[in-house]
Amino acid sequence: EVQLVESGGGLVQPGGSLSLSCAASGFSFNTFSMNWVRQAPGKGLEWVSYISSSTTTIYYADSVKGRFTISRDNAKNSLYLQMNSLRDEDTAVYYCARGKIYGVDYWGQGTLVTVSS
Amino acid sequence: QTVVTQEPSFSVSPGGTVTLTCGLSSGSVSSSYYPSWYQQTPGQAPRTLIYNTNTRSSGVPDRFSGSILGNKAALTITGAQADDESDYYCLLYMGGGFWVFGGGTKLTVL
């Protein structure tokens, strides 16, 4: 069974940093691309970042480019998102999601990041 | 900036058929955008219904189907059930490593 479990969310002040993790199991992690998708409270879904299976290709949404860094450790079956210079508008539930033909097929349950003073 | 458009809300009667669409503020959606569809109920993570235009994700009943209709991607639900009442989002790959979700459609079954 495919499982994706995010962790690392919490309350952080504007300008601060936070690191999210996503533990994957039930599939060959090193053969799939991965994504981060977020959802602000009461709002729709927003694609955040993509990383290819071998980490050779990485993309970011303009809203996070230069502030967020996606990475993965295939030996640990884990995906990460390092978030720096956080803003109020980064407050959201962050989901990791497995890539599938330019979409995603499996989602984690999400972790809440709250940016507030 | 291209916007991905969806109907804000839609209603369907139990047992009925409904087609939700996903368009572009400028231009037409084709299979080259690899449209995918997601269902989300309040407080829950999204669930993938369709990817690559018309491929159902694992475990998704065949009441859900994806297609291109005219200049838009479409999600058709046949034999609507009460638990289909959810928010539905489409996702388009815009090329160049850039994906955009539509604003979502709130589907009511009544």
Interface residues (C-beta under 8 A of the other chain):
Chain A: N35 V37 G44 L45 E46 W47 Y50 T57 Y59 A61 Y95 K100 I101 Y102 G103 V104 D105 Y106 W107 G108 Q109 G110
Chain B: Y34 P35 S36 Y38 Q40 A45 P46 R47 T48 Y51 N52 T55 S57 S58 D87 Y89 L91 Y93 G97 F98 W99 V100 F101 G102 G103 G104
